[in-house]
């Protein structure tokens, strides 16, 4: 297992040196916003990025932001060009040492929360979701609220160019059901997995966050059965999962340790985001500190499931709260994520030594 930390590049207020100072953190999961969805990732820009990370003593083997163009998800005629570009990007990042590409196939909206800074009992603040707060909101209003609450930070999944065409895209999705979306997904994977195999890269799909459909837009990656259907679309280890515990775990019916064991045994988990959440009611939760006792998920059972199935991929702590007066990009401060990383590493050491 390799323990990593998300880094946003030069715009990230958290320096690579700070990340390197977190004990047991050997690399980053890279989030770059230099390229729009559908654009080819230029090798010169990306290799300079990797060099910077390597010079700081860290690895850059996972990239989290080669976004799938909406036309691919919608199955439009223009998709072939975007798939061709995606293949070009895979080749370019692979030649710079990337082993895993995290992506999602969520229509329109990527992750979704209704409050990016909910104040908790101890004065910290965190990301919060309450289905009630979505009632009466149009998708457009949700987008406006989210961008307004981001305090000037760019938020992955909420890129202005992706959302500019919201009305048009929502109209097209009215004719796309889950079956059709899955067929478009298959077309995409069939177009890119051979390239992944050739260059030794694994695609890792991030599950829907939260783990249910929103605004009646189809979503097809939030249950064990759906994830199984996805990895069977193209039967290759290059077609794998990014097991995000906070996303999948937002639906209490998703038994995380058993899901991890199932896909872990099949060698279909390339990387993981590990975090805890605390349920307050039905479809209402906040992102808690990582420790099991602070939230609703059993983090030890989760880590043990990874360990027992011989997981040798990449893990990162996921979102953290804002603590100790830190301000910054929602979910991506330094302190609470570093605490989370240390906690996860502590459990891993115990699991190793108790083997
Ligand atoms: Mn995640």
Boltz pocket constraint, residues with backbone or C-beta under 6 A from the ligand:
constraints:
  - pocket:
      binder: B
      contacts: [[A, 206], [A, 244], [A, 247], [A, 273], [A, 318]]
      max_distance: 6.0
